[in-house]
Amino acid sequence: MPDFVLEIGTEEMPSRFLPGLGKDLKDALALALDEAKIDFKDVKTFTTPRRLTAFVSNMAPAQKQTEEVFTGPPKRVAYSEDGKPSRAALGFAKAQGVSMEQTFILKNEKGEYLAVRRATGGAAPVELLPEMCGRLVSGLSFPKRMRWGNGDFSFGRPIRWLLALFDDALVEFEIAGINSGRETCGHRVMGHGPWAVDSAKNYFKVLKEKGQVVLDPKERREAIVSQGDVLAEEAKGRVVWKKELLDEVCGLAERPKAVIGEIEPHFLELPREALLTTIQRHQKCFGIEGPDKKLLPRFICVLDIEPRDLGLVRKGWERVLRARLFDARFFWKTDLAVDLDTWLAKLDQVIFLGPLGSMGQKSRRLEKMCAWLAKAAGGDDCLIRDLSRAGRLAKADLVSEMVKELDELQGIMGGIYAQKKGESEDTARAIYEHYLPAGPNTPVPSSLAGALLAVADRADALTGCFGLNMIPTGAADPHALRRQALGICRIIMEHKLRLDLDALLEQALKAYGSTQWELSPETALENLKEFFSQRLRAYFTAQGFDTLVVDAALGAGLSDVWALWARIKALDAFQKQDDFETAALTFKRAANIIIKQGREAGQELTGNYQKALLQEDQERALAEKIQEIAPRWDKLWEKDDFAELLTLLRELRPLVDAFFDHVMVMCEDVPLRVNRLNLLKSLVDRLGRLADFNALQI
């Protein structure tokens, strides 16, 4: 079976483009082949800084052939009374490329029609691939496109060559003035070429042996890691690999070679975070740590060349890195010489967000919010004091020299500086961690102080933006409010915090004082609570919970986020039991009656019923059961034992079913009817704390 290879040679493509390009090319080519009815075994794509390659193995030598029936005019229109074909019939035959002898009369439910059978497909892929390749290359998407020369064609980077072979046949097409051919270019230094490729199956061999290119990103990654690990082991250490940087470096080299370099020991006085960030961000290198986790005066860099004089190249990397580390050490020493009050004063000149004032004002709000949160979380006086101080200092490092240069260290350097300048361990730790979590899959703060400060920081941003009616719409979320709301929820759940979300948001909005809002505080908070509900719904359904279960649990309230999570898990387990549907239907019926006869009918129901008005045996039995389980219910509720609470429904259900079967709730006697509705209301009120059974569509 023949193979097909397509290579798009370019100027160096940004590393961040490559993963997406490889996937897009693979998906688009597989779809195009399917639509063209060309069978194949597999599509693989490969990316390097200078090329995008797609390889299709075991392609069919021809399209699938199918026979289709095309209908034309009705028989009465196609033929005259004497049986001769009409102009309509002749025109249909000509349009279909057949003679009248090849047509026939087709009978179907609508009548008789002139028709023709025509075989489609069967074309050789080499005839179809030129148009397909041109469409695929033109259709690739990039975060940023560019034009070059005098043409209008745009691409991620200028295209320099095109190779396209179906087995040993050339697939001819043209893009941006470049004609496809049989030649590829190799490594820019080690094997530039061009090199002739006689067939698709020999493409890999030519590129590897003559072009000196490691085409597969996975293979390049493995080479970097294995070489780096060997070098680090020789230095009695291990490489501090960072996945994102490793992916980036893998996209910068076509033939990677790891090299170990030295760092002057006096630079190790820098904090680990500052040293590693300088090495990683500016020089795309990796640090090396010893068995004690302390950094060694070594680093790993990755070359895209086999140098003639490795020592000379190593010295060049060391010299450039030394300049960067010299700057970092200067920032470190300068920052240590400044007192925290100086930084706090400067925060008043740093804008937080338009009408929301300065970072100085934000830090004062955080100070108050942290005191409130520490009390709400049951913290002692020591935690209240330390957390309040952390709130005031949380943004101080934004004016430090180190963070101005390495903004990804904000918070981290703040915590380090706070500790160096005599602040408590809790205060420093809270500042260090308060930007966590940075994303849906990143860790939350490990300390309680860090968790509470992170919640305060996000609540401040959310309430401020919603007060200004800066609510995310569609994909637009410039202030990452979705991520911040989810961050609060994750922190609460993972730290098992029993915070009142409604009270938290109200307190955060109140901390803004007399700020002029676009929305009323009531409207802003209502919108914000709905926003949290949407985020939690998306989060829990993404975790695999049934949408109806999530909606039912949310319908019972989301103010206690940790309890909501626990109720969802309990309700999910309950849903999987055999008697779930019958139980849910029973209690859904009770909830519907209360909604219809109470809220919708304007009838005030309190849930307080009079025993003297209970006439039927079934309603007396239900009332006695509700009274019997009430203490157990309250005790289980205090213990957050939601699974056991749901099992109580099994005890209640037979009595509720009997009540509905034998008791006329909507009787003519008004006091009796209201009493029976209140009996049901006393039941539904308890159930409604667990879930909104009306949301369960059974």
Beta strands, then each sheet from edge to edge (+ up, - down):
strand 1: 4-10
strand 2: 42-48
strand 3: 51-57
strand 4: 66-74
strand 5: 103-108
strand 6: 111-120
strand 7: 146-147
strand 8: 154-155
strand 9: 159-166
strand 10: 169-170
strand 11: 174-175
strand 12: 178-179
strand 13: 183-184
strand 14: 195-196
strand 15: 238-239
strand 16: 257-262
strand 17: 286-289
strand 18: 295-303
sheet 1: 2+ 3- 1+ 9- 10+
sheet 2: 4+ 6- 5+
sheet 3: 7+ 8-
sheet 4: 11+ 12-
sheet 5: 13+ 14-
sheet 6: 15+ 17- 18+ 16-
end
